[in-house]
Amino acid sequence: MAGDRRPALRTRAGMVLGLVGALLLTGCNIFDARTPGALDTYPPEEIYQRGEVELERGQADDAAYYFGEIERLYPYSAWAKRALIMQAFSYHRDRDYENSRAAAQRYLDFYPAEEDAAYAAYLLALSYYDQVDEIGRDQGLTFQALQALRYVIETYPDSEYARSAILKFDLAFDHLAAKEMEIGRFYLARGNFAAAANRFRVVVEDFQTTTHTAEALHRLVEAYLSLGLTNEAQTAGAILGYNYQSTEWYQSSYALLTGQGLEMRAVGDNWLAQIYRQMVRGEWI
């Protein structure tokens, strides 16, 4: 999560200064920072400290406002650079993903060579990834998360965020496969075997590294047997037998095929036979 690490860490003395700044700014809770012009006379460090105090209080939206005011009032200062990445962080903490993404992108546009650029790119990726929480949601978010995570991995491979980005990339990739499986099962349950096979084929061809491949192969055995395509069914079983023999899906496919007097072996020259030759025999041409 983005909250696991902040781009700027405070010392105990910094926390004390922040609390003093908060008292100066609030004026015993009378001061309203959102009044137009209310912060115009304050130095950037005091506004920044107030933003940090609001984060400590769990008021991420207010923190984002203070950090944003620094960017507005002191746009070319070192404080503006620090405040911008903290604004992106604060918006993400508040689950305001659109604004977090916008702030992170501004940081990358203005400060692409700075140390926190990797963190800004990671926050941008998280603004998509943290919304990918249910299989039934729009898969466009998942594709955007994958693209943004890949950017972190490829652009900042030595950063502390690369490893986390790789793990999240794999999970998002698995999420897409899960969606294909869900739709395939839906078609299979309703007897639309051709449509189901097409979905399971996508998993086998495009998502081989995910956790869903074994089941997809078994579902292909089911679908192809129902369609009378025994060559394809046997070949799917052969791939299961080679790579996933210890799974329940192999056992189920074995029972289905042998129950109809069929073997788990590659037969014919279908698309699965090509995958079998590549995976089992290492024949890539």
ABEGO torsion letter per residue (X at the ends): XAAABBABBBBAAAAAAAAAAAAAAAGGGABBAABBGAAAABBAAAAAAAAAAAAAAGBAAAAAAAAAAAAAABAABAAAAAAAAAAAAAAAAAGBAAAAAAAAAAAAAABAABAAAAAAAAAAAAAAAAABABAABBAAAAAAAAAAAAAAAAABAABAAAAAAAAAAAAAAAAAAAAAAAAAAAAAAAGBAAAAAAAAAAAAAAAAABAAAAAAAAAAAAAAAAAGBAAAAAAAAAAAAAAAAABAAAAAAAAAAAAAGBBBBBBEABAAAAAAAAAAAGBAX
